[in-house]
Amino acid sequence: MAAPALWQPQEEGLREICTLLEAHISPNSDQARIWQQLQHYSQFPDFNNYLVFLLTRGEGKSIEVRQAAGLLLKNNLRTTFSSMPPPSQQYVKSELLPCIGAANRSIRSTVGTVISVLFQIVRVAGWIELFQALHKCLDSDDLDHMDGAMDAIFKICEDVPEELDVDVPGLSERPINVFMPKMLQFFQSPYPGLRKLALGCINQYIVVMPSALYMSMDQYLQGLFHLATDPSAEVRKLVCSAWVQLIEVRPSILEPHLKNVTELILQANKDSDDEVALEACEFWSAYCDVSMPPEGLREFLPRLIPTLLSNMVYADDDESLADAEEDESFPDRDQDLKPRFHASRLHGSETGEDDDDDDAVNVWNLRKCSAAGLDVLSNVFGDDILPTLMPLIEQNLARTDDDSWKEREIVAFLIPLLDDKFPLIRSITCWTLSRYSKFIVQSLGHPNGREQFDKILMGLLRRILDTNKRVQEAACSAFATLEEEAAEELVPRLEVILQHLMCAYGKYQRRNLRILYDALGTLADAVGAELNQAKYLDIFMPPLITKWQQLSNSDKDLFPLLECFTSIAQALGPGFAQFAEPVFQRCINLIQSQQLAKVDPTAAGALYDREFIVCSLDLLSGLAEGLGAGIESLVAQSNLRDLLLQCCMDEAADVRQSALALLGDLSRVCPIHLHPRLQEFLTVAAKQLSPQSVKDAVSVANNACWAIGELAIKGLNKSLLENSAITLGRLSWVCPDIVAPHMDHFMQAWCNALCMIRDDFEKEDAFHGLCAMVAANPTGAVGSLAYICQACASWNEIKSEGLHNEVCQILNGYKQMLGSGGWEQCMSALEPAVVQRLSRYGV
């Protein structure tokens, strides 16, 4: 039987595809049309054969066309290789292998990329010939073959390093066991490219640590020490990366060599190549994060701190410099408006997070990394760094020439610098002062503390009205931080604060307006009901209402305004009633229009964005909290109940989280309007507390638990009350850690409801939950102990021996915790018949 003929391309097809690829890489071509034609060709079963032929045998074609064929092949293989005819699969594999050592480096690199993608699909067992070809190339003395093989191995190690550390039928050794000695040998290669690829490959294995590396660790470490002073900056950078990874995941390996490693890293931190210095700088934070003994660094501090400080100086090409010079006359660009993320309402938890990132420019560089390193060192060593640090700070601050301003920015935390002529100095001064907010407020009772507080307060307010946008942003953020700490200390200055904030409101552009809303909302949170005075309302409410009316229901600038109104509604309490009706109705309209947009964007006239729903639900919660029972008439005249039930069942966790928070708030202030669909609300809330749901979205489960607790303590009819009590018990049994933090809120009403339930398995379930929750937080339930005792006494007989023992343990635990005096005092508050029934539990 004759052997099957090898595939050969048709000249016409080859020419057409080449022409198409030439157009594809041309910047002036119609890319949409070309892409459509490529898609048409990709339907032919041997299209990938043409591409691999062009890549590997396309002599006479331009390198760019051959690379384009290879990159298109790579993308195609990801999605189509498994469905290709076996002869085509074999053809692609067989054509790639001879080109691992192609003479042209660009072709070698593209072939390596295609090989790595194909390897992820078939693995070693599906392509034994690849392993053999790579092994042969590594053992050759030909630089092209060694470089091509290492390039392919490096790309495989980047994506699936663990796949080279597997036993493969037909191979006597795991591939990594064969490659590792050769890669370590390449550390000594005269070719920097091979040294870089070999080190890059082995570094990929630090985390997974195969036995091949573990057994060669001494040789690897010796190689790192040897390469630490390599002429190639790329190699030196990889050496630093290796030290950082080792200290992060295998610190015990480095411990015997720590002094030498630290010395090398300190030198690398001063490398003339910024990327090497940046990689080395990561070491200091990593060292402290893994809780290595600080004494190992102490002797280096006198040299390390000056290095970090010198690296914190702004480079002339730092992007922050150009950005800092932008004044308010420059219009905001679209890229200035970063995506914002609303934090859904969460009961029983602080949701604010401190974000020290530079909001304006998020490019990580040596300056920021050095600052982070110094920050970590200050936390570890405290005042011990000051003898080295302070003289350097004083020296920099003493310089007043214009060329020295960048150095002064590092430590600009003095009040006079709020009025410095350089915008970046003013900006960083605001930021630095915000870091001292707690200290500033704590110092109010000291001599001159009040004067200092007023200077800082007025200085930040001046900077809020700065003409430079970067300074406006920093001042607003800093003022919000100060507001959180100062709270009621702001009350005497409320009028002047509001005047400054609303003056800024009239001049800020969109980006900084978002931060201003946050500062205003934080002020409301800080001073609370003190804001509810006509003279203050007249300053800030008219401009906010005007903006509220100007923004359409699809304008995302509504988000921060909705959040701001949430804080104001909570702060003003009943005082917000005069503004409540249009705000309430707007929230209802927003939720309705977004629910319509979800199923029919055309009819809604807008694309669906669930953040409108989340912000609206949270504002409605703020209204419920602020107005209390005063919200009842608004709820009664709306379809909120039905909308809320829909939101409680939404597939998005943040929507459910905010909806359940509102459900709990409405249960407190107007439960009567929930009654018609109460059983549905309880069922939906209970679903959020299945083990899988808790695992997927613990914050949703938290709010569901809180809402059920609120529903349970309201005067429902007997049947619903008993069902709520049983549901709450079952939830407590499944996830006591989530329910326990809320127990003081509903424990007494819950125990009263448990008393009414007849003895049966449902009551047993509820009591399993009661015992689990009390065990999770025994001190939290002490205040309700008498009610717990009454509930335990309500049993005629607990048939479950396990539950009987749990109740005994709980009650005896409290008896032991309170001592005889405290226990007797608790018993004296109970009816004698209750005390008599408790004796069956050994108390």
N, C-alpha and C positions, 0 to 999 in steps of 0.2 A: 504493500500500500504506500503510495507516495506521501511524503511529508507535506503538511499544510503550507501553502505559500505564505511568506511574510507579507504583512500589510504594506502597501505602497500608496503614497498619495497621488491623486489625480492632479496633473499640472494646472488645469483650469481652476479647480477648487483651491489649490494652494495659492494661486495668483490672486483670486478673489479675496481670500482671507487676509493675505498680506496687505492688499490695498486697503481693506477695511481697518486693519490694525494701524497702518500708517496714518489713516484719517483719525483714528481713535486717539493717537498720541499728539495730534496736531492741535494747538490751542485755539485755532480759529474755525474748527469744524463744528458741524451740527451734531452735538453729542447725543441728543435724544434720538435722532434718526439712526445714528450709528449703533447705538445701544439696541435699538429695535431690530436692526439687521443681525447683530450678533446673537440676539435671542432666537432669531429665525434659524441661523446656522446651528445653534446649540441643540436643535431638535434632531439633527442627524446623528445616528449612533456612533459615527467615527469622527465627530468634530474634535473631541479631545485628542484623538490620534494626530490630527493635523497640528494641533497646538504643541503637543510634545515633540513632533517632528521639527517644527519651526524652531523651538527652543534648543533642541539638542543637535540638529543637523542643518540648521539654517545658514550654512556658510554662504556668504554673498549677500545676505540680508543684513540690515543695520542692527547693531546691538540693541538699540531701543525697541525695534519691532520684535526681536527675539525675547527680550525681557517682558514686553507687553503680552506676548503669547503665553509666557510662563506664568505671569500673574493672573491672567484670565483662566488658565488651566487650574491653578491653585484654587480659585474661587469655585470653579465648576466641580472639582473633585470633592469638595466639602459636601455638596448636595447630591451629586449624581453618581459617584464612583460605585456605590453599592448596587445600583441598578444598571450599570454598564454591562455589555456582553463580556463574558470571561475572556475571550481573545483580546478585546480592547484593554481590559484591566491588565492582562499580562504584558501587552505591548507597551503600555505606559510605564509599568515598572521596569521592564527590560531596557527601555530607551534612556531612562533617567540615570541608571547606575554607571554607564561608561562616562557620563558627563560630570560626575562628582569632582574629577580633577581637570575640568576644562581649562584651557590656557587663559581664557579671559575671566578676570575675577568677577565681573558683574554677572556673567553667565553662571559661574560656579555658585555664586550667592543665590541667584534665582532658583537654580536647581536644588540647592539646600533647603530653600523655603518650601518648594513643592514637595520634596521628600518628607519634610517634617509634618506637613499637613496630611499626606498620604499615610505616614506612619501612625498618626493618631487614629486613623480609621482601621488599619489592618493589624497594627502592633507587630511585635517581633515574630510571633508564631506565624503570622500571615505573610511574612516577607523575610524569610531566613537569608535570602540572597543579599539583602541590604546589609545585614550584620556582617556577612562574609566580605562584601565589597568594602565596607568601611574599615574593617580590620586590615584588609590587604593594603588599602591606601595609607593607613597609619604606619604600617611597617615599611612602606617604600621610602626611598630617599628623595623622592620628587616633591619639591615644595608645593606645587599646585595641587597634587593629590592629597598631601597632608593637610593643607589649608582647607580644601574643599570638604574633606571628611570631618575635620574639626568644626567647620561652619555648620554642617548638617547636624552633627551630634549636639552642638551648642543649642541649636534651635529646638531639637527634640527635648533636651534637658530643660529648656525654658518652659515648655508647655506640659510635658508629661514625664518628669524625671523618674518617677517610680516605675515606669514601664520598662526601663532598662535594668531594673533590679528584680527580675522575675525568672523563675526556672522555665526553660523552654524545651519541649521535646525536640530532640535532634541536636541540641547544643550541650556540650559538656560543662560549660560554665555560664553563669549569668552574664549578659553583655557588659554590665558595669564592672564586673570583676576583671574582664579582659581589657576594657578601656582605661580603667583607673591608673594602672602602672604607667601606661603610655602617656597619659595626660600629666602625671607628676613628672615624668621625664622631660616633657615639653617645657616645664618651668625653666630649664636650663637652655632652651633653644636660642640660637642667635637671632631668630626672627621674632620681632615684637608681636606680630599678628598671631603666631602660634602660642606665645606666652599668654596673651590676652584671652584667646579662646579656651585654652586649657584651664586657666584659673576661673574664667567665667562659668565653665561647665561644672567644675568641682564645687564652686560656691552654691550652685543650685541644690546640692545635696546636704548642706549643713543642717537644714531643718529636718529632713527625713532620715539622715544619717544611716546609710546602708552599711553593712559590715565591711564592705570594700574600703570605705573611707575611714571607718572607725579603726580598722586594723592598720591603716596607713597614716594615722593621725600625726605621729611624730615627723614623718617625712613631709606631710602637708604643712605643718607648722614651720619646719625648717625652711621649706620653700617660700612661705609667706615672709619670713624674716629676710630671706635672700632677695625677694622681689620688692621689698619695702622701699628700696632706693633705685628701682628700675628706671632707666632713661625715659620709658614711655609713661606719659601721664595717665593714659587709659589703664595701664597695668597697676600703677600706684593707687588709682581710684578703686580698683577691684580688691586690692590688698586691704584698704581701709574698710570696704564693704564687708569683707570676710571677718575682720576683727569685730565689727559692729554686730554682725549676725551671730558670731560665736558668743559674744558677751550677752546677747539677748536670749539665746536658746540653749547654749551649752557653756554657761559660765565656769563650770567645774573644770572644763578642759583648759581654759585660759588661766585659771588661778595660779598654777606654778610659774607661769611666764608673765604675770600681770605687770610687774614693774617694767620689764623690757618692752612689752606691748604699749603701755601707757607712754613711755618715752618716745617710741616711734610715732604714736598717734599725735603727740604734742608737736613733734617736728612736722608731721604731715599737715597739721592744722595751720601751719605757716607756709604751706606749699605755694609756689608761684602760680600754680594752676588752681583757679577758684573751685573747680569741680572736685579736685582732690581734697582741697581744704574743707569744702562743704561735707563731703563724705566722712572725713576724719572728725569733723565737729559733731556729727550725729552720735559719736561714741560716748560723749559725756552724759547726755540724757539717758542713753541706753544703760550705761554703767549704774547710774543712780536708780533707774526704774526697776532693775532686777535686785535691788537691795544688796548690792555687793558691800563689803565692809568699807565705810567711808575713809578709814585710816589709810587705805591703799592710795587714795588721791591726795591726802592732806599735804604731803611733801611737795606735790607738784603745783599747789595753788599759787605760790608766788610767781610762777612762770605762766601758769594756765590763765589766770584772770587777766593779766595784761594782753595776752594773745586774743582772748575773746573780746575784750574791749576794743582793741585795734581793728578787729574784724567787723565790729558793729558800726564802723564809720560808713556813711553812704558812699558807694562808688559813683563816679561821675555819670555813668550810664544807667543808674538805678531808675526804674520806671516811676518810683514814687516821687522823684524830684520834679519831673514834668507835670505830674498829676497835681502836686501840691501847689503849683503856681496858678491853677485855674481859678479865676474869681467868678462871682455870681453872674457876670455878664455873659459867660459862656453858657450856651444852652446845654441841658443834659442830652447825652447821646443814649440811644437805645441800649448799648452795652453797659452803660452806667447803672441801669436799673436791673440789679441782680434779681434772680428768682427769689421769692419770699415764701416762707413755709409757716402757715398758721399752726400753732400748737393747740390741738383739740382740748376742750375743757376736761379736767381730771379732778375728781373729788378726792380729798384727803391726801393731796400730794402737792409739793412745790414743783412747778413746771419750768421755772426760769432757769436758764443755763448761762453760765458765764462764757462768753466767747471773746477770747483775746486776739483773735485773728485780725489782721489789718484788713478792714472792710474794703478799702479802696483798691488795693493791689494784693492779689493772692498768690503771687509768684514766690515760691519758697527759694530763698537764697542764703548766702553765707551770713549776711547781716542778721537775718531773722533767726537762723539756726544758732548763731552765736549768742543772741539775746536769750533764746530758749535755754541754751546750755547754762548761761549765767543765772537764769531764773531757777533752774533745777539745783544748781550748786548752792544758791542762797537758801533754798528750802532745806537742804541737807546739812550745811555747815553753819547757817545762821550768822551770828555776829562774828564768827571766826574769819569770815572773808573780808571784814571791814578794814583791818590794818593794811591790807594790800589794795583794796578797792578805793577807799576814801581819798588817799593822796592823789590817785589818778583822776578821780572825779574833780577834786579841787583844782588840779592843774588845768583840766579842760575848761572848767567854768571860768577860770581866771583869764582865759584868752578872749579878747573882744574884737580881734580883726575879722573882717568879713570872710576871709578864707577859712576861718576856724568854726563857722557856724554848724557845719555838719557834725563835728565832734561834740559840740555843746548839746546837740539834739539828743544824744544818747541819754543824758541824765537830767533833762530839762524838767525838773519838778518844783522849781521855786516860783512863788506867786508873781514876782515881777516879770517873769518870762511870758506870762499870759499876754503881755503887751509888746513882745519882741517884734522887730520889724520883719523877721522871716516867717512866712506862713507855717512852714513845717515845724518851727520851734513852738509857735503858738499851739499848733495842733497836738504835738506830742506832750506839751505841758498839760493840756486838758486831759489827755489820756492818763498821764502819770498821776495827776492830782486825783483822778477818779479812783485809782488803786489805793489811795490813802483815805478814802471816804470814811471808813469805819473809825480810823484813828482820829480824823478831823472831828467827827461827831462825839467820840468819847472824850475829846479834849475840851468840850464846851464848859465843863466844870472847873477847868484849870485857869489860872491867871492868863489873861489875853486870849483865852480859847474862843470866847464869843467874838472878839474882834477879828481873829484869824478866820473863823467860820464865815463872818460877813464879807471879808475881803475875797475869800474864795467864791462865795455865792455870787457876789456882784461881778467878780472877774469872769466867771463862767457865763453869766447872763450877757456881759459885754461881748464875749466871744460868740455867743449864739447869734448875735447881730453882726458878726464879722462879714466883710465883703468877700472873703475867700471860702469857696464851697467845702474844701477839705476841713477848714477850721470850724465852719458851721456844724459839720457832721460830728467832729470830735467833741465839740463843746456840748452839743445836744445829748450825745451818748453819755458823756461824763456827768452831765447834770442829772440825767435819769438815774445813774448809779448813786449819786449823792442823795437824790430824793429818797431812794429805798432805805438808806441808812438814817437820814435825818428825820423822816416822818413828821411828827407834830412840831418839830423845831422849825419847820418851814412856815407854820401858820402866821406868825407875825409879819412875814414878808410875802404873803400870798398875793396881795394886790400888785406889787412891783414884779413878782415872778410872772403872773398872768399877763401883765402888760408887755413884758419882754417877749414871752412866748407868742402872743398873738401879733406882735409887731413882726416877728420872724415869719409867722404864718402868712403874712401878706407879701413876703418877698421871696420865700423859698421856692425852688423848683421841685419837681416830682420826687426825685430821689431823697433829698433831705427832708421833704415834707413827711415822708414815711417815718423818719426818725423823730420828727417833731411830734407826730401823733403819739408815738411811744412815750415821749417825755411827758406829754399832757396826760396820757392814761396812767402813767406811773405816779404823777403828782396826785391824781384823783385817788389812787390806791393808798398813797402815803398819808394824805390828810383827811380822807373820808368825808364825814358829814360836815366838817368845817367849810367845805366848798359850797355848801348849800346856803349861800347868802346872796341876796339880790344884787349887791354891788359886784360880786364876783361873776355871777351868771351873766350879767350884762356885758362883761368883758369878753368871755370866751364862747358862749353859746351862739350868738347871732352869726359870727363867721363860720362856725362849724355847720350850722343849719343851712346857710347859703351854699356851702360846698356840697352838702348832702343832697340838696335839691338840684344842683348842677350836674352831678354824676349820673350817668345812665345805669340801668340794671346790669349791663354787661361790661362796665368799666372796672378793671381790676384795682384801680385806685380806691374803690370802695372798701377793700379788705382792711387796710389799716384804720380807716375811719370807723368801720363797724367795731373793730377791736377797741378803739378809743372810746366809743359810745358805751361799750360794755362796762369798762371801768368807771366811766362817769355815772352811768345808771346805778351801779352798785354803791358808789360813793354818795350820790345825792339822796338815795332812798326815795321816800315819798315825794321829795322835792323834784324828782324827774317826771312826776305825773303830768305836768303841763306840756311836756314834749313827747309823752309816751305813745299817744294814739298813732301819729304818722310813722313813728319809728317801728312800732309793732306791725303795722300794716305793710310797711316796706319789707320787713323780714319775711312775712307770710308770702308776699308777692315774689320775692327772690327764690324762696324754696319751691313755690309752685312752678315758676318759669324754668328753673333748673331741672326739676323732675320731668317737665315736658321736653326740655332740650335733650334729656338723656335718651328719649325714645324717638323724638322727631325734631331735630335741630332747625329744620326749615320752618315749621309751625311756630317754634319758640323765637325764631329770629336771632338765635345765638347758639354758639357751641357750648356743650356741657362742660362745666367746671365745678367740681364738687366743693371747692373751697368757698363758693358763695353760700352753699348750704351749711357748711360747718360754721362759718362766721355768723350766719344768721341765727342758727340754733344757739350759739354761745351768747349772742346779744339777747335773745329771748330769755336765756337763763339769767343773764344779768338783770333784765327787767323784772323777772320773777323774784330774784333776790332783793332787788332794790324796792320794788313796789309792794312786795308781800301780797296780801289779800287784795290789794288795789288792782292787781292785774286780772282779777276774776271777770270783770265785765268785758274786757278785751278778748279773753279766751272764749267766753260764752258766745260772742258775736262772730267768731271765726271758725274755720275748719281745721284749726291747729291740731286737734286730737287725731284726726285721720292722717294728716301730713306727718305727724310725729310717729305714728305707728309704722308708716312706710319707711321713714328714716331709721327707725330701730331695726328694720329688717334689711337695710342696705348692705350690699356686698362689700363696701369700703369700710374698713375698720374705723377710720377717723370720723366718718359720718355717724356710725353706730355709737361711738364713744360720746360724741356731743349730744346725740339724741337721747341717750340713756341718762346723761347728766341733767338734761332738761326735764325728762320724765320724773326724776327724783325731786327736782325743784318744784314742779307743778304738783307733785304728790303732797308736798309740804304746805303749799299756799292755797290750792284750789282742787283738792282731790275729787270733789263732786263731779267735775267735768271729765274726769277720766273713767268714771264708773261704767258707762255703757260698753266700754271695750277693755275693761280692767283685766279680765281673764286672758285676753290676747296679749296685753302688755306683760303680764306675769309670765306667760309661756315664752314670749320672745326673749325677755330678760333672762329667764332660766336657761335658755339654750346657750347663752354666752358663757355659762359656767361649766360646760362639759370639759373634761380634761384637755381635749384637743383645742377647744376654743380658748381656754386659758393660756395654753402654750403659744397659740398663734397671736393672741392680742390680749395681754394681761391688763392693759389699761381699760379696754372695753369691759373685761370681766369685773374690774374694780368698780366701774360706774354701774354695771348691771346689779352687782351686789348691793351697792348703796341705794339704788332705786327700789329694789325689792324690799330692803329694810324700811325705806320711807313708806312704801305702800302698806307694809305689814303693820306699822304702828298707827295707821289712821283708822278711824271708826268705820270699818267696812261691815257688811252684813256677816253673820256668823260663819256661813259657809266659806265665803271668800277669805275671811280672816284665818280660818283654820287651814285652808289651802295655802295661804301665804306663809303661815308659820311652818307648815310641813316642807314647802319648797325651800324656805330659808334654811331649815335644818339640813336638808339633803345637800344643799350647796355648801354649807359649813362642813359637812362630813367629807365632801369631795375635795374642797380647797379651803381649809380653815385659815391658812395664812393670808388669803385675800379678804375673807370676811372679818377676821378678828380685829383689824384696825378700826372697824366701824361699830364694834359691839356696844360701846357705851351709848351710842345713839339710839339703839333699838332694843337693847337687852331686856329692859323691864317690860315693855309692851309685848315683846316676843314671849317672855316667860308667862305673862298673863294669858296669852293666846294658847300656849301649850297646855295650860291647866284645863282648858275647856275641851280638849280632844280626848275621845275615849281611848281606852287601852287597845291598841292593835299594832300591826307591823308598821303603819305609817308614822305612828307616834314614836315607835322604836327608832325609825330612820332619823326623825327629827332630833331625838335625844342623843343618838350617835354624833350628830352634828354639833349639838350643844356641848357635849363632852370634848370633842375634838377642838372646838374653838376656844373653850376655856383652857384646855391644856396648852394651846398655842400662845395664849396671852392671859395667864392667870391673874396678874395684877390689874389688867384692864377691866375685869369683871367683878372686882372686890366690891365696888360701889353698888352692885346689883345682887349681892349675895343672898339677901333675904328673898328676892324674887326667884332666884335659882332654887333655893330651898323649897319654896312653895310649889314650884313646877315639879321638882323631884317627889314631893309628897303627894302629888296629884295621882300617882299610879296606885291602882289597887294591887297589881302584882306585875313585876317585870319578868316575863317568861324567859327572856334571853339571858343566860348566865353571863355571857360576855358583857352585855350592856349593864347588867346589875353590878358587875365588878368595876366597870368604868365609872358609874355614878358613885360607888363607894370610894374609889380613889380620889375623885374630884372633891367630894365633901370632906373626907379625912385630910386631904391635902390642905384645904382651907382651914380646917380646925387646927392643924399643926402650924400653918402660916400665921394665924391670928393669935395663937396662944389661948390659954384657958379664959383669960379675962375678955379678950375680943370676941371669942366664940360665944361665950355666955351672953354678952351684950347683944349679939346678933339673934340668938335664940329667944331672948326676952321680948324682941319685937314681933315674934310670930305667935299665932294662935296656939294654945296648948295641943289641940288636935293635930296641928301640922308638926309640932315638935315630936309628938308621939309617933307619927308615921315615919319620921326621919330615923327613928331608932333602928329600923330594919336595915339601915345602911351602916350600922356600927358607929354611929355618932350620937 
